[in-house]
Amino acid sequence: MSRQVVRSSKFRHVFGQPAKADQCYEDVRVSQTTWDSGFCAVNPKFVALICEASGGGAFLVLPLGKTGRVDKNVPTVCGHTAPVLDIAWCPHNDNVIASGSEDCTVMVWEIPDGGLVLPLREPVVTLEGHTKRVGIVAWHPTAQNVLLSAGCDNVILVWDVGTGEAMLTLGPDVHPDTIYSVDWSRDGGLICTSCRDKRVRVIEPRKGTVVAEKDRPHEGTRPVHAVFVSDGKILTTGFSRMSERQVALWDTKHLEEPLSLQELDTSSGVLLPFFDPDTNIVYLCGKGDSSIRYFEITSEAPYLHYLCMFSSKESQRGMGYMPKRGLEVNKCEIARFYKLHERKCEPIAMTVPRKSDLFQEDLYPPTAGPDPALTAEEWFGGRDAGPLLISLKDGYVPSKSRELRVNRGLDSGRRRAAPESCGTPSSDAVSRLEEEVRKLQATVQELQKRLDRLEATVQAK
């Protein structure tokens, strides 16, 4: 008599817990644009989401703690002249965010601590080089001020944000059709791309050479997404010939056959993969789905192990993923997603059930910190380095805003004049104005309290 052995894993019982109603962001108008990006980006300070805007493109930036109903007149970042398609927070500066738009530009913005009190229309840098809409922006994981953008002109540009110049160009000779996804390796030495020509490529961007290539990782015609995972492997999501959704794991040194290929369901939404290198768990979030699947990746066959699925009633229009340093370690939270509904953003915490409130070292190995390992010059010069790791044992406290240093003296023709030279207020003037606004808000709240007390007195009499 044979007995089935259940694989042992500390992540077998990970469960998703949606936030209570007062911890959500209510009454936000999520973008209706049809584009396969997450539409949401989060870090330990802010949550940003692409919203509907008349006469241009905009996205909303809110401090994490500013939950509840969002005022319809809340200020937005609204410098683009066409819809915003993708946004990404800088991993080395929690106040800096990049956006790509249908107006063919990439803009880099600096958000003040405490959030916006006035609409932000002037970026720190405007990066102009694409001839069609820009659908993907991705910061380098370890080098400072290095940003990648991919457009519908089938071109990938790698920028030095400090000078506003495009330092590297991967043209249509590398990708002859629309680029579906781009992902950096952990040390930033390679990028992994998926393309409409049904090929997944591993590329050394500084040399412009294709290191490895796989034709038709999935037989279907729908978009494929690819990300780097542990030990030089890549994970792809796509569709079979019968339009069944699939997830596959590949060894970049032997791309002839997948290490693992699993069929999931027959839904039509594109699966967006999010990989956590600390736990080796990959989360699959489908646009239009109402669920999040998660798998554990191991170094032994069968390599890709299904763990569980979080399900809810409402479908998701997009998804944001919190970096590990923004999680609550005392609650054994190993991941947190920000699910976009039609009019709401809902945090979902992924938790490992543990009885102890003590720090769980096996769940939280040293993780990537906010300090860059390289300068832009070092990386463009050929150096690679893994992320500088920090311990989460005592929790992570976000630092005060760091200044984004931009060489404003250079006029490369790829950026607009800086805000100081456009007749906009100086940073000191803006700070004073923000302080006055906060004082006025406090006065209004105090008057509202007095009014409430008066009404209560009248009712009592």
Secondary structure, DSSP 8 states (H G I E B T S, - for coil): ---------TTTT-EEEE--GGGSEES--B-----SS-BEEE-SSEEEEEE--TTSEEEEEEETT--EE--TT---EEEESS-EEEEEE-TT-TTEEEEEETTSEEEEEE--TT--SS-B---SEEEE--SS-EEEEEE-SSBTTEEEEEETTS-EEEEETTTTEEEEEE-TTT-SS-EEEEEE-TTSS-EEEEETTSEEEEEETTTTEEEEEEE-SSSSSS--EEEE-GGGEEEEEEE-TTS-EEEEEEETTB-SS-SEEEE-----S-EEEEEETTTTEEEEEETT-SEEEEEEE-SSTT-EEEEEEEE-SS--SEEEE--GGGS-GGGTEEEEEEEE-SSEEEEEEEE---S--S--TTT---EE-SS-SB-HHHHHTT------EE--TT-------------TT---SSS---GGGGT---HHHHHHHHHHHHHHHHHHHHHHHHHHHHHHHHHH-
